């Protein structure tokens, strides 16, 4: 599984916003995170829809985290940015000599473990460098 580039951007934006208590404008987020300025609104929109960030219009507007950094997990970010987080084989085959059902079962277990691990990692831990 490979994460989309926008997921990388979403993680960067959240980590940056976690270091600010005030609303931050999209241009400043783009410059600080090295996310293309034309992509930031789309990334922030997905994060807002997922309830991770909040937005305010106007001169003092921008975006900030909706929850504290210790309440947002890596899974929260990845889940809202990816259309699907899944490990699986492309298609089923009907051949008893090839144990694809067992392979698929193993992949599902790995997927579950991966998701559980991402749920244990908070944005605050990433900022503090305390991820185990």
N, CA, C and O of each residue as an XYZ file, in Angstrom:
528
protein
N       0.845     -1.183      0.000
C       0.000      0.000      0.000
C       0.885      1.239      0.000
O       1.885      1.308      0.714
N       0.510      2.185     -0.789
C       1.230      3.448     -0.846
C       0.225      4.568     -0.626
O      -0.837      4.593     -1.248
N       0.570      5.496      0.264
C      -0.316      6.617      0.533
C      -0.226      7.636     -0.598
O       0.829      7.832     -1.202
N      -1.347      8.270     -0.863
C      -1.399      9.315     -1.883
C      -0.583     10.521     -1.428
O      -0.380     10.725     -0.231
N      -0.123     11.307     -2.375
C       0.636     12.512     -2.068
C      -0.199     13.480     -1.229
O       0.333     14.145     -0.339
N      -1.488     13.564     -1.501
C      -2.346     14.456     -0.721
C      -2.444     14.014      0.738
O      -2.674     14.843      1.618
N      -2.276     12.733      1.000
C      -2.277     12.261      2.389
C      -1.031     12.783      3.093
O      -1.105     13.239      4.234
N       0.097     12.718      2.425
C       1.335     13.300      2.946
C       1.094     14.782      3.253
O       1.462     15.265      4.324
N       0.479     15.493      2.319
C       0.195     16.907      2.514
C      -0.735     17.136      3.706
O      -0.548     18.082      4.472
N      -1.730     16.274      3.857
C      -2.654     16.399      4.983
C      -1.935     16.239      6.311
O      -2.203     16.975      7.261
N      -1.029     15.284      6.377
C      -0.249     15.076      7.604
C       0.595     16.311      7.902
O       0.649     16.772      9.042
N       1.254     16.844      6.873
C       2.076     18.050      7.053
C       1.242     19.217      7.579
O       1.648     19.911      8.512
N       0.070     19.426      6.970
C      -0.794     20.541      7.379
C      -1.249     20.393      8.823
O      -1.235     21.362      9.582
N      -1.648     19.202      9.203
C      -2.103     18.981     10.582
C      -0.959     19.196     11.568
O      -1.147     19.835     12.604
N       0.226     18.667     11.255
C       1.377     18.861     12.149
C       1.710     20.344     12.294
O       2.052     20.799     13.385
N       1.613     21.091     11.210
C       1.878     22.530     11.273
C       0.816     23.235     12.112
O       1.144     24.032     12.992
N      -0.453     22.943     11.841
C      -1.532     23.603     12.581
C      -1.509     23.254     14.067
O      -1.940     24.052     14.899
N      -1.013     22.080     14.398
C      -0.939     21.660     15.801
C       0.025     22.536     16.594
O      -0.033     22.570     17.824
N       0.893     23.230     15.908
C       1.866     24.090     16.574
C       1.382     25.537     16.699
O       2.119     26.414     17.149
N       0.128     25.769     16.292
C      -0.445     27.119     16.346
C      -1.824     27.069     16.998
O      -2.613     26.158     16.744
N      -2.098     28.052     17.831
C      -3.417     28.115     18.470
C      -4.360     29.055     17.731
O      -5.578     28.973     17.885
N      -3.789     29.949     16.927
C      -4.609     30.904     16.190
C      -4.934     30.357     14.799
O      -4.356     29.366     14.351
N      -5.855     31.014     14.142
C      -6.184     30.654     12.762
C      -5.009     31.024     11.856
O      -4.405     32.086     12.006
N      -4.699     30.137     10.922
C      -3.572     30.349     10.003
C      -4.116     30.332      8.575
O      -4.877     29.440      8.200
N      -3.720     31.322      7.794
C      -4.194     31.408      6.411
C      -3.512     30.360      5.535
O      -2.388     29.935      5.802
N      -4.218     29.960      4.494
C      -3.762     28.878      3.616
C      -2.389     29.164      3.006
O      -1.573     28.251      2.878
N      -2.128     30.392      2.637
C      -0.836     30.733      2.047
C       0.323     30.483      2.997
O       1.385     30.012      2.591
N       0.108     30.801      4.254
C       1.154     30.572      5.271
C       1.348     29.074      5.493
O       2.474     28.608      5.665
N       0.255     28.329      5.490
C       0.338     26.868      5.637
C       1.124     26.288      4.469
O       2.004     25.448      4.661
N       0.806     26.736      3.264
C       1.484     26.236      2.066
C       2.985     26.505      2.137
O       3.794     25.616      1.870
N       3.348     27.721      2.495
C       4.767     28.082      2.548
C       5.517     27.278      3.603
O       6.632     26.815      3.361
N       4.912     27.114      4.758
C       5.586     26.429      5.863
C       5.702     24.924      5.652
O       6.657     24.300      6.116
N       4.740     24.350      4.961
C       4.706     22.891      4.802
C       5.245     22.424      3.454
O       5.391     21.225      3.217
N       5.536     23.373      2.578
C       5.983     23.081      1.212
C       4.941     22.274      0.432
O       5.273     21.437     -0.407
N       3.683     22.552      0.735
C       2.572     21.984     -0.016
C       2.185     23.022     -1.062
O       2.046     24.199     -0.727
N       2.008     22.620     -2.320
C       1.634     23.596     -3.347
C       0.403     24.406     -2.936
O      -0.593     23.854     -2.468
N       0.491     25.709     -3.118
C      -0.572     26.609     -2.658
C      -1.925     26.282     -3.275
O      -2.959     26.485     -2.638
N      -1.933     25.783     -4.497
C      -3.209     25.459     -5.137
C      -3.806     24.152     -4.605
O      -4.979     23.869     -4.852
N      -3.023     23.361     -3.884
C      -3.503     22.085     -3.343
C      -4.005     22.239     -1.904
O      -4.875     21.488     -1.465
N      -3.459     23.206     -1.180
C      -3.805     23.386      0.237
C      -5.313     23.488      0.471
O      -5.812     22.821      1.378
N      -6.067     24.283     -0.293
C      -7.507     24.356     -0.030
C      -8.217     22.998     -0.123
O      -9.109     22.709      0.675
N      -7.827     22.179     -1.083
C      -8.443     20.853     -1.240
C      -8.106     19.957     -0.042
O      -8.965     19.231      0.460
N      -6.863     20.016      0.402
C      -6.440     19.224      1.556
C      -7.179     19.683      2.811
O      -7.700     18.864      3.568
N      -7.220     20.992      3.022
C      -7.901     21.531      4.198
C      -9.397     21.244      4.163
O     -10.015     21.039      5.208
N      -9.971     21.227      2.985
C     -11.389     20.915      2.853
C     -11.683     19.487      3.326
O     -12.667     19.252      4.028
N     -10.836     18.549      2.943
C     -11.028     17.156      3.391
C     -10.854     17.040      4.903
O     -11.610     16.335      5.571
N      -9.853     17.736      5.432
C      -9.613     17.706      6.876
C     -10.770     18.359      7.634
O     -11.138     17.917      8.722
N     -11.331     19.405      7.052
C     -12.480     20.075      7.676
C     -13.701     19.156      7.666
O     -14.405     19.036      8.670
N     -13.943     18.517      6.542
C     -15.084     17.604      6.423
C     -14.988     16.462      7.450
O     -16.007     15.977      7.942
N     -13.770     16.044      7.761
C     -13.555     14.966      8.727
C     -13.581     15.467     10.178
O     -13.477     14.669     11.110
N     -13.718     16.771     10.367
C     -13.781     17.319     11.720
C     -12.424     17.495     12.378
O     -12.345     17.652     13.597
N     -11.358     17.470     11.594
C     -10.016     17.620     12.145
C      -9.630     19.091     12.250
O      -8.976     19.497     13.211
N     -10.030     19.884     11.269
C      -9.762     21.323     11.312
C     -11.073     22.084     11.239
O     -12.114     21.545     10.864
N     -10.989     23.340     11.605
C     -12.113     24.256     11.482
C     -11.623     25.471     10.699
O     -10.424     25.742     10.646
N     -12.548     26.189     10.102
C     -12.182     27.334      9.275
C     -12.998     28.558      9.657
O     -14.114     28.457     10.166
N     -12.404     29.718      9.394
C     -13.095     30.981      9.632
C     -12.734     31.923      8.496
O     -11.576     32.003      8.086
N     -13.734     32.636      7.990
C     -13.518     33.580      6.888
C     -13.113     34.937      7.425
O     -13.257     35.226      8.613
N     -12.613     35.749      6.541
C     -12.322     37.134      6.893
C     -10.846     37.402      7.081
O     -10.001     36.523      6.906
N     -10.555     38.653      7.445
C      -9.183     39.103      7.608
C      -8.461     38.296      8.681
O      -7.280     37.985      8.526
N      -9.136     37.961      9.739
C      -8.535     37.180     10.822
C      -8.833     35.690     10.665
O      -8.691     34.908     11.604
N      -9.244     35.324      9.470
C      -9.639     33.948      9.218
C      -8.481     33.028      8.892
O      -7.309     33.402      8.948
N      -8.855     31.821      8.553
C      -7.884     30.796      8.224
C      -8.365     29.453      8.749
O      -9.566     29.201      8.849
N      -7.421     28.607      9.080
C      -7.736     27.273      9.591
C      -6.966     27.014     10.877
O      -5.873     27.543     11.080
N      -7.552     26.193     11.742
C      -6.860     25.715     12.927
C      -7.445     24.351     13.291
O      -8.494     23.958     12.781
N      -6.760     23.644     14.170
C      -7.257     22.335     14.570
C      -8.554     22.479     15.338
O      -8.734     23.414     16.119
N      -9.438     21.556     15.108
C     -10.728     21.554     15.813
C     -10.599     20.872     17.172
O     -11.313     21.198     18.120
N      -9.664     19.907     17.243
C      -9.419     19.172     18.480
C      -7.964     19.355     18.879
O      -7.137     19.786     18.075
N      -7.663     19.028     20.113
C      -6.283     19.078     20.573
C      -5.464     18.001     19.874
O      -5.987     16.966     19.461
N      -4.168     18.272     19.753
C      -3.268     17.372     19.022
C      -3.200     15.980     19.640
O      -2.910     15.009     18.942
N      -3.460     15.874     20.931
C      -3.413     14.549     21.558
C      -4.712     13.768     21.359
O      -4.839     12.634     21.822
N      -5.674     14.381     20.669
C      -6.960     13.717     20.382
C      -7.093     13.359     18.895
O      -8.102     12.789     18.479
N      -6.082     13.691     18.106
C      -6.088     13.388     16.670
C      -5.035     12.319     16.417
O      -3.874     12.473     16.796
N      -5.447     11.244     15.778
C      -4.501     10.169     15.494
C      -4.038     10.214     14.039
O      -4.654     10.844     13.179
N      -2.949      9.531     13.808
C      -2.460      9.395     12.441
C      -3.526      8.730     11.579
O      -3.697      9.081     10.411
N      -4.245      7.763     12.160
C      -5.313      7.088     11.424
C      -6.400      8.088     11.014
O      -6.916      8.012      9.899
N      -6.749      9.014     11.894
C      -7.780     10.011     11.569
C      -7.417     10.763     10.288
O      -8.261     10.973      9.417
N      -6.161     11.160     10.190
C      -5.718     11.924      9.031
C      -5.696     11.051      7.777
O      -6.235     11.424      6.735
N      -5.066      9.886      7.896
C      -4.945      8.998      6.737
C      -6.328      8.568      6.250
O      -6.580      8.530      5.045
N      -7.213      8.248      7.172
C      -8.550      7.780      6.806
C      -9.331      8.839      6.035
O     -10.053      8.509      5.094
N      -9.197     10.103      6.421
C      -9.963     11.139      5.711
C      -9.331     11.501      4.374
O     -10.024     11.989      3.481
N      -8.042     11.274      4.221
C      -7.369     11.656      2.987
C      -7.364     10.545      1.937
O      -7.335     10.822      0.738
N      -7.392      9.307      2.380
C      -7.374      8.175      1.456
C      -8.807      7.758      1.132
O      -9.675      7.788      2.005
N      -9.053      7.381     -0.089
C     -10.375      6.881     -0.456
C     -10.613      5.501      0.138
O     -11.752      5.124      0.417
N      -9.529      4.747      0.329
C      -9.641      3.387      0.837
C      -8.304      2.980      1.450
O      -7.253      3.143      0.831
N      -8.354      2.456      2.662
C      -7.150      1.910      3.289
C      -7.342      0.401      3.324
O      -7.994     -0.132      4.222
N      -6.772     -0.276      2.346
C      -7.045     -1.698      2.249
C      -5.881     -2.423      1.589
O      -5.294     -1.946      0.618
N      -5.569     -3.570      2.136
C      -4.627     -4.483      1.507
C      -5.445     -5.660      0.996
O      -6.156     -6.305      1.767
N      -5.348     -5.940     -0.287
C      -6.099     -7.075     -0.819
C      -5.519     -7.491     -2.159
O      -4.762     -6.759     -2.795
N      -5.894     -8.666     -2.552
C      -5.521     -9.158     -3.874
C      -6.544     -8.644     -4.879
O      -7.696     -8.382     -4.534
N      -6.116     -8.507     -6.097
C      -6.959     -7.911     -7.120
C      -8.190     -8.732     -7.481
O      -9.289     -8.186     -7.579
N      -8.024    -10.022     -7.678
C      -9.183    -10.805     -8.094
C      -9.091    -12.222     -7.540
O      -8.012    -12.725     -7.228
N     -10.230    -12.828     -7.432
C     -10.290    -14.206     -6.948
C     -10.022    -15.169     -8.095
O     -10.340    -14.893     -9.252
N      -9.425    -16.311     -7.742
C      -9.219    -17.361     -8.737
C      -9.774    -18.663     -8.199
O      -9.869    -18.848     -6.986
N     -10.129    -19.533     -9.062
C     -10.712    -20.812     -8.670
C      -9.716    -21.933     -8.975
O      -9.845    -22.655     -9.963
N      -8.709    -22.056     -8.085
C      -7.704    -23.091     -8.243
C      -7.279    -23.528     -6.846
O      -6.639    -22.753     -6.136
N      -7.623    -24.760     -6.430
C      -7.310    -25.217     -5.070
C      -5.807    -25.309     -4.785
O      -5.414    -25.384     -3.621
N      -4.975    -25.306     -5.803
C      -3.533    -25.397     -5.594
C      -2.915    -24.044     -5.197
O      -1.776    -23.985     -4.732
N      -3.666    -22.987     -5.382
C      -3.175    -21.644     -5.054
C      -4.035    -21.110     -3.904
O      -5.202    -20.780     -4.115
N      -3.476    -21.020     -2.693
C      -4.259    -20.677     -1.486
C      -4.534    -19.178     -1.343
O      -4.104    -18.555     -0.373
N      -5.243    -18.609     -2.302
C      -5.488    -17.170     -2.276
C      -6.386    -16.736     -1.125
O      -6.272    -15.606     -0.648
N      -7.270    -17.608     -0.674
C      -8.105    -17.253      0.482
C      -7.234    -17.047      1.717
O      -7.476    -16.137      2.510
N      -6.221    -17.894      1.874
C      -5.299    -17.752      3.000
C      -4.475    -16.471      2.849
O      -4.254    -15.752      3.824
N      -4.031    -16.194      1.647
C      -3.279    -14.958      1.399
C      -4.137    -13.754      1.755
O      -3.669    -12.835      2.427
N      -5.389    -13.752      1.308
C      -6.287    -12.631      1.591
C      -6.523    -12.486      3.093
O      -6.556    -11.369      3.609
N      -6.685    -13.592      3.786
C      -6.865    -13.557      5.236
C      -5.641    -12.948      5.924
O      -5.784    -12.144      6.845
N      -4.452    -13.325      5.484
C      -3.214    -12.759      6.036
C      -3.145    -11.258      5.784
O      -2.785    -10.494      6.679
N      -3.486    -10.836      4.578
C      -3.464     -9.413      4.249
C      -4.457     -8.629      5.101
O      -4.162     -7.512      5.526
N      -5.623     -9.202      5.351
C      -6.621     -8.535      6.196
C      -6.107     -8.376      7.622
O      -6.352     -7.349      8.255
N      -5.393     -9.385      8.140
C      -4.804     -9.279      9.482
C      -3.738     -8.192      9.531
O      -3.670     -7.420     10.488
N      -2.913     -8.137      8.498
C      -1.881     -7.097      8.427
C      -2.531     -5.719      8.365
O      -2.076     -4.781      9.019
N      -3.588     -5.604      7.583
C      -4.322     -4.333      7.469
C      -4.884     -3.913      8.825
O      -4.761     -2.752      9.217
N      -5.498     -4.849      9.536
C      -6.050     -4.543     10.862
C      -4.957     -4.070     11.818
O      -5.153     -3.106     12.558
N      -3.815     -4.743     11.804
C      -2.702     -4.347     12.664
C      -2.182     -2.965     12.302
O      -1.873     -2.163     13.184
N      -2.086     -2.686     11.015
C      -1.628     -1.379     10.558
C      -2.572     -0.280     11.048
O      -2.121      0.746     11.556
N      -3.864     -0.492     10.897
C      -4.847      0.504     11.334
C      -4.786      0.686     12.848
O      -4.843      1.813     13.340
N      -4.669     -0.416     13.586
C      -4.569     -0.321     15.049
C      -3.337      0.483     15.459
O      -3.403      1.300     16.377
N      -2.218      0.253     14.783
C      -0.994      0.998     15.094
C      -1.157      2.482     14.784
O      -0.695      3.321     15.557
N      -1.798      2.819     13.681
C      -2.010      4.231     13.342
C      -2.948      4.897     14.348
O      -2.816      6.090     14.622
N      -3.893      4.135     14.897
C      -4.822      4.695     15.894
C      -4.121      4.985     17.221
O      -4.630      5.766     18.025
N      -2.990      4.382     17.458
C      -2.243      4.574     18.709
C      -1.305      5.774     18.641
O      -0.778      6.197     19.670
N      -1.090      6.317     17.475
C      -0.140      7.415     17.297
C      -0.903      8.726     17.171
O      -1.693      8.909     16.244
N      -0.662      9.634     18.109
C      -1.338     10.927     18.057
C      -0.438     11.977     17.420
O       0.779     11.812     17.341
N      -1.054     13.039     16.976
C      -0.310     14.162     16.414
C       0.657     14.721     17.467
O       1.787     15.089     17.146
N       0.212     14.781     18.704
C       1.072     15.296     19.765
C       2.311     14.421     19.942
O       3.413     14.937     20.127
N       2.136     13.108     19.887
C       3.292     12.209     19.985
C       4.268     12.434     18.830
O       5.483     12.391     19.025
N       3.747     12.668     17.650
C       4.614     12.935     16.502
C       5.404     14.218     16.716
O       6.598     14.274     16.420
N       4.741     15.246     17.229
C       5.430     16.508     17.487
C       6.469     16.373     18.598
O       7.543     16.971     18.529
N       6.144     15.591     19.612
C       7.047     15.399     20.754
C       8.163     14.406     20.455
O       9.155     14.343     21.181
N       8.000     13.632     19.385
C       8.979     12.605     19.068
C       8.924     11.419     20.015
O       9.934     10.758     20.260
N       7.718     11.151     20.553
C       7.568     10.084     21.549
C       6.848      8.865     21.012
O       6.281      8.093     21.784
N       6.858      8.680     19.719
C       6.222      7.521     19.102
C       7.108      6.316     19.337
O       8.318      6.355     19.114
N       6.481      5.251     19.788
C       7.249      4.024     20.077
C       7.494      3.223     18.829
O       8.121      2.166     18.887
